């Protein structure tokens, strides 16, 4: 038995916007994003949003963290070889780098 959307040949890989939940949000259209900044990864959970961004002009990578409950946010510059570590553990990475958040 295959599970998916009738007639699409998919097995749940692509969700229509009207059925997508918070964990399957449809990304913004490219023309609504800053042309210099590309979102490489984003995750949300427990009111915290973590985004890995690439700034095309400077080549810089940053991790942006926003806590919806407290309204606090911070952004960390990260080295390419540490980008995924910073993305998955932004608070630990910030502490290790001596960045106050």
N, C-alpha and C positions, 0 to 999 in steps of 0.2 A: 504494500500500500504506500503510495507516494502522497506526501502532504505538500501542498503548494497552492498557487492560485490557478483556477481553471483556465486552460488555454494559454498559459504563459510559458509553460515548460520549466518553471522555476520550482524549487523546493524551499520556498520561504526566504530566498536570498535577498530579494528586494521587496520592501514594504511600501505600499501606497501611502501617501501622506495622511490620508484620512484614517488609516488604521495604525499608523506608527505611534508607539508610545514613547515616553521620555528616553528610554534606553535605545530607541531606534529612530531618533529624530532625523529628519531630512536636512542635509547641510544647506547653508544659504547659497543662493545663486552666485556664481562667480562675480557678476557685475556689482553685487552689493558688498563685496569684500574690498578692503584697501588693496589697491593694485600692487603696492610694494610689499605687502605682508601675505604670506600663505600659511594657512592652518594645516599643520602636518598631522596632528592628532589631538583629540579632545575626549575627555571622559568626565562624567558627572556621577555623583553619589553622595548621599547624606548632606545635600545642600552645598557641596563643594564642587566647583568646576575647575579642572586643570586643562590647560591648552598649551601645546607645543607649537611655537610659531617660528617661521623662517622669514627674515627681513631681506628681501632680494637685493636691494641696493647695497646694503652694508655687508651682507652675507652672514649676519649675526643670527644666532638661535636664542630664543628666550622661552621660558616657561612662565605662564601667567596663571595665578591662582586666585579665585574669588570664593569667599565664604558668604553665601546668601543670608545665613542666619545672623551673622554679626555685621555684614556689610564690609568687612575687611578684605583687602586684596593686595597682592604684591606681584612683581614680575622680576624674574631672575635671568641674567645673561648666563648661558651655558655653553660649554665647549662641545663640539660635535661628538666627541667620543664619550661624553657624559650626558648627552641629551635624554636618552631613554631612562637612565637612572634618575635624573632630575624630574622627568615627567612622572615616573611611577612613585617617587618618594620626595615630593617637593619640599616638605617641611624638614625632613632629615638632611636633604641636600643644602637647603638654606642654612640650617644650623651648622653644618660642616664647613660651609664657606664663610661663616661669621656674619651672615646677613640677618638683620633683625626683621621680623615679620609681624 
